[in-house]
């Protein structure tokens, strides 16, 4: 070592993210402030070690993959809610705050932060910001990208900057704030986050649970909602295998209909309109409120945990397709499952076209082949290979294919150049995301 280890709490240990990826860093640091992070960055630069920020390890794409040449910065000690502004309607937090704790504090004051990734009871605000996480309410409110107003960041040079303003309108300069949102820890360490908040709904929200005749009916129902100008609070789908996993592992007590279950929450005066759209597509419809509606929401949030308990392998896909293409995408998923004699445990934010077919094939070569086939189907339909889980290492090749097909090589080049400009020493989370996608595209002429 060329320099003494900084006087910052640290340990040596192995970890594992939610997808089962082993994380074996050289050291894990627990900074308590920005000055600690600057010390860690200087130590890493002098000793030619890389840095990976860590929230609570809910990554699904290898975004925190780390070996003995890296330092893990565990942000859990920076966990303060610094300000809730009930006039300007923003909250300022440190990145280690758990999302569920923030939700609870905001609710006490009559506010909410709508993006609610399924891991909201586990994940950190910093992790959700770095991944631009979405969630069940994304159909109406969007992902974290729409709710981040400003950030403080320690750059890979050790400099501390603030980007953005806690304002609804701000046109001063390039939008650097949203360059860091969704950057997966590749451009710096986020230390403070200003998030827009909104008052809790005052009108009664009702949840409609519909057991469907078949999976295709789910896509047709969402198109019907769109054509009738109905924008739900949430619009979710789980298939028959997910229902069975919930019943088995979480004692959910849900009806096991072959077509799966559609969950739609709307304002009370829209219930009849939704039921009319669902006519002919269901085996049963149930209107729920209050505790029962909350129970259904909670079960949907825990669906991935129930599925993970069913299989030794867990490859979570995260494609997005245009709403108009949902029925076709559903048919294609069914065809791919039959082709490989498997099932996908489909969980979906179906209201915004975000499908999560969970691949549980044990053979790694076949699993990867299926994973890529599903991703390319989304690309061909004009969709995306990631809506909210991010890229990490798992989806870098598919990201290269998507950007080259939809946007062109110059766009990928620009992304890579931005990474090198901000992180000239390749300190932050190297060989993932944009950097790895760019390398894939430049090492294989078939992408060009």
Secondary structure, 3 states (H helix, E strand, C coil): CCCCCCCCCEECCCEECCCCCEECCCEEECCCCHHHHHHHHHHHHHCCCEEEEECCCCCCCCCCCECCCEEEEEHHHCCCEEEEECCCCEEEECCCCEHHHHHHHHHHCCEECCCCCCCCCCCEHHHHHHHCCCCCCHHHHCCHHHCEEEEEEEECCCCEEEEECCCCCCCCCCCCHHHHCCCCCCCEEEEEEEEECEECCCCCEEEEEEEECCCHHHHHHHHHHHHCCCCCCEEEEECHHHHHHHHHHHCCCCCCCCCCEEEEEEEHHHHHHHHHHHCCCEEEEEEECHHHHHHHHHHHHCHHHHHHCCCCCCEECCEECCHHHHHHHHHHHHHHHHHCCCCCCEEEEHHHCEEEEEECCCCHHHHHHHHHHHHHHHHHCCCECCCCCCCCCCCHHHHHHHHHHHCCHHHHHHHHHHHHHHCCCCCECCCCHHHHHHHHHHHCHHHC
